Amino acid sequence: MATEAERLARLEGAYNHLATKADLANLETRLTKWFAGLLLLVVINVLGTVTGILIALLG
């Protein structure tokens, strides 16, 4: 059986790959920017489609 110090060292060693609060905040910012950009592209695409349909119908 491992000693308490060995078990604690193994647990602390596993923390290196976990995200910090700063990492999560950075990720949230990046995702918000991506979603805003994608929303803008969807709006542009819809407006372009509607414009094309109107030109086809009225032209």
C-alpha positions in Angstrom: 0.0 0.0 0.0 1.3 3.5 -0.9 2.1 5.9 1.8 0.1 9.0 2.3 2.9 11.2 0.9 3.1 9.0 -2.2 -0.6 9.2 -2.7 -0.6 13.0 -2.3 2.3 13.4 -4.7 0.5 11.3 -7.3 -2.7 13.4 -6.9 -0.8 16.7 -7.1 1.0 15.5 -10.2 -2.3 15.0 -11.9 -3.3 18.7 -11.6 -0.9 19.9 -14.2 -3.2 19.0 -17.1 -6.3 20.5 -15.6 -7.6 23.9 -16.8 -7.3 26.9 -14.6 -9.9 29.7 -14.1 -7.8 31.9 -16.5 -7.8 29.1 -19.1 -11.6 28.8 -18.9 -12.1 32.5 -19.1 -9.9 32.7 -22.2 -11.8 29.8 -23.7 -15.1 31.5 -23.0 -13.9 34.7 -24.7 -12.7 32.8 -27.8 -15.9 30.9 -28.1 -18.0 34.0 -27.7 -16.0 35.6 -30.6 -16.5 32.5 -32.7 -20.2 32.4 -32.1 -20.6 36.1 -32.9 -18.6 35.7 -36.1 -20.7 32.7 -37.1 -23.9 34.5 -36.4 -22.8 37.4 -38.5 -22.0 35.0 -41.4 -25.4 33.4 -41.1 -27.1 36.8 -41.2 -25.1 37.8 -44.3 -26.0 34.5 -45.9 -29.7 34.9 -45.2 -29.7 38.5 -46.5 -27.9 37.4 -49.6 -30.4 34.6 -50.2 -33.4 36.8 -49.7 -31.9 39.5 -52.0 -31.2 36.9 -54.7 -34.8 35.6 -54.4 -36.2 39.1 -54.6 -34.1 40.0 -57.6 -35.2 36.8 -59.3 -38.9 37.5 -58.6 -38.9 41.2 -59.4 -36.3 41.3 -62.1 
